[in-house]
Amino acid sequence: MCPLPKEQKQLLLEVARSAIIDAVHDAASAAVSSSDVDSFLAPGAFVTLHRRRRLRGCIGQIAAPQPIVPLIAYCARAAALEDPRFRPVEPREIPEIDIELSILSALEPVRPERIEIGRHGLMVTRGSRRGVLLPQVPLQFRWDAARFLSETCSKAGLDQTAWRDADTRIEAFTAEVFSESELLLPAVAVVDSPAGGPGYSSST
């Protein structure tokens, strides 16, 4: 996956923020178009919201390659209103929300010994159960590959040892990760708060 230029990253962050503002205010989202990214297809993306450095919502999609702008807008609205771990974002919170985007590569089968912490995200599938964790998660919690696999199984609602079973499919992806606090500061307010809150920064 080729790195996105800074201008395209900024545009996608603006798409996400606009979608969140419209969703929180129950307004129809305005169409966003840019020749720079209109033709870009992504196999998946996640939108992660932080408020005062704590996770505030995260929703993503992994599917067939699809246009990036509507994908980001959809995930942003869902992260603000539909993450079952959190109450919906309220208008008063928007100035303190920091948006992080993860643009995913295609999924590829991976053997456990080939997993690279910090480079690979994981999707574990068995039957109708599926769990996804982004590449930044094991770095945050200082997991090794075995723990990363176990926690991804837990995310799927499977036993933590399910990744060892032949019936469990393990796939990896990479992600280009960028946020407003990195690219658009001081446009977004980021305020320190005590550690805590939900742990995983990904949801499907």
C-alpha positions in Angstrom: 0.0 0.0 0.0 1.5 3.3 -1.1 1.7 6.1 1.6 -0.9 8.8 1.2 0.3 12.3 0.7 -0.3 14.7 3.6 -2.9 16.6 1.6 -5.0 13.5 1.1 -4.7 12.5 4.8 -5.9 16.0 5.7 -8.9 15.7 3.4 -9.9 12.4 4.8 -9.7 13.7 8.3 -11.9 16.6 7.3 -14.4 14.1 5.8 -14.5 12.2 9.0 -14.9 15.4 11.2 -17.7 16.7 8.9 -19.5 13.4 9.0 -19.3 13.3 12.8 -20.6 16.8 13.2 -23.5 16.1 10.9 -24.3 12.8 12.6 -24.2 14.3 16.1 -26.5 17.2 15.0 -28.8 14.8 13.2 -28.1 16.5 9.9 -27.7 15.0 6.4 -24.1 14.7 5.4 -23.0 16.9 2.6 -21.4 15.1 -0.4 -17.6 15.4 -0.4 -15.7 15.1 -3.6 -12.0 15.5 -4.5 -10.3 14.3 -7.6 -7.3 13.5 -5.3 -9.0 10.7 -3.5 -12.3 10.0 -5.4 -10.6 7.1 -7.4 -8.9 5.6 -4.4 -10.3 2.2 -3.3 -9.5 0.8 0.1 -10.1 -2.8 1.3 -11.0 -1.4 4.7 -10.7 1.5 7.1 -11.2 2.2 10.8 -12.2 5.5 12.4 -11.0 5.8 16.0 -12.2 8.7 18.3 -10.3 9.8 21.4 -11.5 12.4 23.9 -9.0 13.7 26.5 -6.7 10.9 25.3 -9.2 8.2 26.1 -11.0 5.9 23.6 -14.4 7.4 22.7 -15.4 5.1 19.9 -14.0 3.0 17.0 -15.8 1.4 14.1 -14.4 0.0 10.9 -15.2 -2.1 7.9 -13.2 -4.8 6.1 -14.7 -5.8 2.8 -14.1 -5.7 -1.0 -12.2 -2.5 -2.1 -14.5 0.5 -2.0 -14.3 4.2 -2.5 -12.4 5.7 0.5 -14.4 8.9 1.0 -17.8 7.3 1.6 -16.2 4.6 3.6 -14.5 7.1 6.0 -17.7 9.1 6.3 -19.7 5.9 7.2 -17.2 4.7 9.7 -16.9 8.1 11.3 -20.7 8.4 11.8 -20.8 4.9 13.2 -17.9 5.5 15.6 -19.7 8.6 17.0 -23.1 7.1 17.4 -23.1 3.3 17.1 -20.1 1.8 19.0 -22.0 -0.4 21.6 -19.3 0.2 24.2 -20.1 3.9 24.5 -23.0 6.3 24.6 -23.4 8.5 21.5 -21.1 11.5 21.2 -22.8 14.7 22.2 -22.3 18.1 20.5 -20.4 19.5 23.5 -17.7 16.8 23.1 -16.9 17.5 19.5 -14.2 20.2 20.1 -12.3 17.7 22.3 -12.5 14.8 19.9 -9.3 13.7 18.2 -9.9 11.6 15.1 -7.5 8.8 14.1 -7.8 7.0 10.7 -6.5 3.6 9.8 -6.5 2.8 6.1 -6.1 -0.9 5.7 -4.4 -3.1 3.1 -5.9 -6.2 1.7 -6.1 -9.2 4.0 -3.6 -12.0 3.5 -3.2 -15.4 5.3 -0.4 -15.4 7.8 1.3 -18.1 9.9 1.6 -17.2 13.6 5.4 -17.2 13.4 5.3 -14.6 10.6 3.3 -12.0 12.5 5.2 -8.7 13.0 4.2 -6.7 16.0 3.7 -3.0 15.0 3.3 -3.9 11.3 0.4 -6.4 11.2 -3.2 -6.1 12.3 -5.0 -9.4 12.6 -8.4 -10.9 11.7 -9.3 -14.2 13.2 -12.3 -16.1 11.8 -13.9 -19.3 12.8 -17.4 -20.1 11.5 -19.5 -17.0 11.8 -17.3 -15.5 14.5 -14.7 -12.8 13.5 -12.4 -10.6 15.5 -10.2 -7.8 14.3 -7.5 -5.8 16.1 -5.4 -3.0 14.6 -1.6 -3.0 14.4 -1.3 -0.2 17.0 -3.1 -2.3 19.7 -0.3 -4.8 20.6 2.1 -1.9 20.7 -0.1 0.0 23.2 -0.3 -3.0 25.5 3.1 -4.4 24.8 1.9 -7.8 23.6 3.9 -10.5 21.9 2.5 -12.3 18.9 1.0 -15.1 20.9 -0.9 -12.7 23.2 -2.0 -10.6 20.1 -3.5 -13.8 18.6 -5.1 -14.7 21.9 -6.7 -11.3 22.3 -7.9 -11.3 18.7 -9.6 -14.6 19.4 -11.3 -13.1 22.5 -12.5 -10.2 20.4 -14.2 -12.8 18.1 -15.8 -14.5 21.1 -13.6 -17.5 20.8 -11.4 -19.3 23.3 -8.0 -17.6 23.6 -6.3 -20.8 22.3 -8.6 -21.0 19.2 -5.8 -19.6 17.0 -4.0 -22.9 17.4 -6.9 -24.9 15.8 -6.8 -25.8 12.1 -10.4 -24.6 11.6 -9.4 -21.0 12.6 -8.4 -18.7 9.8 -5.7 -16.1 10.6 -5.2 -13.2 8.3 -3.0 -10.1 8.6 -3.2 -6.6 7.1 -1.1 -3.5 7.4 -2.5 0.0 8.1 -1.5 3.6 7.4 -2.5 5.3 10.6 -2.7 9.1 11.1 -4.7 11.5 13.3 -5.7 15.1 13.6 -3.4 15.7 16.6 -0.5 14.8 14.3 -1.5 16.6 11.2 -3.9 19.4 12.1 -2.8 20.6 15.5 -3.8 23.1 17.0 -7.2 22.7 15.2 -8.2 20.0 17.6 -8.0 20.3 21.4 -6.4 17.3 23.1 -6.6 17.4 26.9 -4.8 15.0 29.3 -6.9 12.9 31.6 -6.3 10.0 33.9 -5.6 6.7 32.3 -8.5 4.3 32.1 -11.6 3.5 30.0 -12.2 0.7 27.5 -9.0 -0.9 26.3 -9.2 -2.0 22.6 -9.2 0.7 20.0 -11.0 -1.2 17.3 -14.4 -2.6 16.7 -16.3 -4.2 13.8 
